[in-house]
């Protein structure tokens, strides 16, 4: 795979936000149980050392886990992050494919628990876990 190729099954991410606009293009792939997020690392994604910024990785992990909890709940529930922790395991560099894969641990009526691994070119660079509050729809 060259540094411009996007892995099979990925399309432009369906959920843009003002925070992630400078990081585009961001890609995602839906599975029956999750939303996988990926991007090809470039200069706007890096810190002063030229490595993927921890804030970028954390934000993408938060996004992937929250969207995956929404997939598991399946009823159009809205979620807000209640807690999130992340461990950085290794570096990620310009040109590498960064991917966030989530496992929903438990999806309940009021809380959803998830964990994810972040990889670069298939090698783990971070792991995260989060708890999301399920926001009740206004009647």
Protein Blocks (a to p, Z undefined) as FASTA:
>chain_A
ZZkbccehiacdfbdcfklmmmpccdddddfkbccddddddfklpcfkopacfklmmmmm
mmmmmmmmmmmnonopacddfbdcdddfbdcdehiacddddddfbdcfkbccddddddee
hiafbdcddddddddddZZ
